[in-house]
Amino acid sequence: MGTPADDRLRQQSERTFGVFSRAHARLAGLTLTQIRERLADGRWQVVHRGVFRVAGAPLPWQGAVLAACWAGGFRAAASHRSAAALWDLPGGRQDLVEITCPRWRRAQHDELIVHETTRLEWLDLTHCAGVPVTTPERTLLDLGAVCSPRVVDMAIDAALRKDLTDARDLAAVLGRVGRRGRNGTATFRRLLADRVPEDRKAESPAETRLGQVLRAHGLPEPLLQYEIWDGPRFVARVDAAYPQWRIAIEYESYQEHTGKAALVRDNARRNEIVALGWNPVGATAPDLAEAGHRLCAAIRRIAANSA
């Protein structure tokens, strides 16, 4: 016979797609002994270690995903094709459960795919329909590792059409998380390049040369004409940026940075950028003429301190 605690737990599970954790059971008022009894007599079934459902109760796909996220622990979230399904994007699949977490120590089965990574920040996480999930931007980047370029292309278009994201946020996740050799990055970078508006490309030969110098020193591809925002407020657009290290690079031409007005304007702008935690780096004509050794060394020092 059910107890008031069982009733409270049932109400809880109705809000979480039929699954609940040991912590939920304790909060509902069940003792550890009562929990063991319900597992032993078959009233509850184990979905994952520490995550259960009432025997015979339906387990919708969202419940299976949520159970895996709870079992995955700290920062575990639906990702890749499961995340795409939650966001209703092409490439999404409900016939498997796919999550990302820093570490997975539990048994896996055919319908469960776990991606372990240390490169999963709070910026990459949100909720959709009550399930922890990677953001639309991170989802699209990750899809490149498991779906064809054609599918990722359609998913990006769908996300933009649904206003789930925009080109600025897509470029930001690429700069912060994407790196050469990472599965999916090359596909995502190529597809995103086709969508970057013209004003996000190099605006002068000097800026083109700046990108060449950075690449020649083995640094990642910078994001050109990158916009820095303070929430909804636009702060600045810099010539190039490495958002993953919060480095803002400006080409300091003599023509555009002389005179009292320019000095006041540039100082105010730089102060705002610094206040937001960015590291401004100036690039000059001599830097580019000398192959950028000092410039790139400064960028590497900042990057190392940001790691």
Secondary structure by P-SEA (a helix, b strand, c coil): cccaaaaaaaaaaaaccccccaaaaaaacccaaaaaaaaaacccccccccccccccccccaaaaaaaaaaaaccbbbbcaaaaaaaaccccccccccccccccccccccccbbbbbbccccccccccccccccccaaaaaaaaaacccaaaaaaaaaaaaaaccccaaaaaaaaaccccccccaaaaaaaaaaaacccccccccaaaaaaaaaaaaacccccccbbbbbcccccccccccccccccbbbbbccccccccaaaaaaaaaaaaaaaaabbbbbbbcaaaaaacaaaaaaaaaaaaaaac
